[in-house]
Structure formats: structure tokens, C-alpha cells
Amino acid sequence: MLFKANILTGLFVAGLIAANLLGGKIARLGIIDFSVGILAFPITFLVTDIIGEVMGKKKAKQVVYIGLLSMLFVIFMTFISIHLPTAARSYITHGEFAKIFGISLRFLIASVTAFFFAQMHDVWAFHYWKKVTQGKFLWLRNNLSTIVSQLIDSVLFMFIALWHIPSSIISIMPFLASYNTSPQFSAVYVVTLLIPWWILKVVMAAADTPLMYLGKWWMLKDKSYK
């Protein structure tokens, strides 16, 4: 079972990194524009729910901490790679590389903060509902915890990364002016952006419910801890 947990942890880290590396592309589905990172990120909540259901809250939290450290490491290595001088023989120019992998400080802070608090809430909520339902209604526990956690992730990321900081706050903390966004990103506008993103995440969370049952069955099929 530990080996299977390690496989899921690897999938968790892969989904997390993919969501951050690929998230710069905005795709269109019908009338909704969304970051393609949304396609990979929901797997992280599914993994922690499967591991939490089978192996407990403590193990699920450990996966979140592993993901956080992995995310910080990738961010650090990306930062170093962008700022190293580019060789003349490189097939990609410095500007092209920086455009693909570069990310502002606000986006970095937003990504890490949203990930950590959303995942920790997901672990807590899943086990809270497990206690309330006495271990029954797995589909309900999976969806309730994930839907709220995805909302937390969306709100924290969108506001930290995009919200235009009011002049009243800038006057108190002038250093924030260097990291401010366009005035068009008012609180109301940010909300109009995050709602369709969150709805899409909710749909995806509901769609992966069969995978929750499949993952639990797969984990328990072999009860050996070797």
C-alpha cells in the first residue's frame, strides 16, 4: 500500500507542477476562457482524498507538504534558469525562455498561498465530513471538500495575483506599487473572472467521483504495506 501511496504522491506532484508550468495558456471552451492549468490541478485534490480515505489525515497532510516543497523547488530552479546567461548556440533565446517560464512575484506568491490553504482545507474538510457521515457517502465527502477547496484556491489566487491594490493601501505600503496590476482588475472584475473558472472546476470535481471509488478500491486491493 505504501508503494501505491508513493505512486499517487508522484501523480500529485506531477499534477501540481503541470498546472503551474502550463497555466500561462488561456483556452476557450464555449463561452468560458480558462487556464489550461485547470485540467491538471483537480488531480491533486483527488489524490489527497484517496490517500486520506485509506491511510488517514496525517498521511494526506504529508502529501500536501511534499507538494509544497516540490513547488518551491521548481519555482527556485525556474528563477535561476531564467537569470542565467544564455549561450550563443542555444536554440531558444533568453527572451523566449523568459516569456515561457517567467512569472511575476505576485503570481508566485498567489500560486503557493492558494495551493497550501486550499489543500489543507481539503484534507480537513474531507475528514470532517467523514466523521459527520460516519465513514459513509464517499461521493458526498469527496465533492463537498473539493468544491469548497477549489473556491478557496480560486479566490486566493485570483485576488493575490490580479487584484488592483487601492491607492489607500498603496499610501500605507508604497512598496506595493511596484507590484500593482491594471486598474481594470477591480474586486468586482476579479470576481467575474473567477466564478466561471470555479464552476468549471466544480464540474471537473464531480466528474472525477468514479475515480475516487476506483482509487480507493485500487489502494485496498492489496493490504500489504510492502
HUJO-V52396 format. One record per backbone hydrogen bond with DSSP energy under -1.0 kcal/mol. CO is the residue of the C=O (numbers start at 1). NH is the residue of the N-H. If there is no record, write none. Layout:
co: [CO;CO]
nh: [NH;NH]
This chain:
co: [1;2;3;4;5;6;7;8;9;10;11;12;13;14;15;16;17;18;22;25;27;29;32;34;35;36;37;40;41;42;43;44;45;46;47;48;49;50;51;52;56;57;58;59;60;61;62;63;64;65;66;67;68;69;70;71;72;73;74;75;76;77;78;79;80;87;93;94;95;96;97;98;104;105;106;107;108;109;110;111;112;113;114;115;116;117;118;119;120;121;122;123;124;125;126;127;128;129;130;133;137;138;139;140;141;142;143;144;145;146;147;148;149;150;151;152;153;154;155;156;157;158;159;166;167;169;173;174;176;177;182;184;185;186;187;188;189;190;191;194;195;196;197;198;199;200;201;202;203;204;206;208;209;210;211;212;213;214;215;216;217]
nh: [5;6;7;8;9;10;11;12;13;14;15;16;17;18;19;20;21;22;25;36;34;32;29;27;38;39;41;43;44;46;47;48;49;50;51;52;53;54;55;56;60;61;62;63;64;65;66;67;68;69;70;71;72;73;74;75;76;77;78;79;80;81;82;83;84;90;97;98;99;100;101;102;108;109;110;111;112;113;114;115;116;117;118;119;120;121;122;123;124;125;126;127;128;129;130;131;132;133;135;136;141;142;143;144;145;146;147;148;149;150;151;152;153;154;155;156;157;158;159;160;161;162;163;170;171;173;176;177;179;180;185;186;164;190;191;192;193;194;195;198;199;200;201;202;203;204;205;206;207;208;209;212;213;214;215;216;217;218;219;220;221]
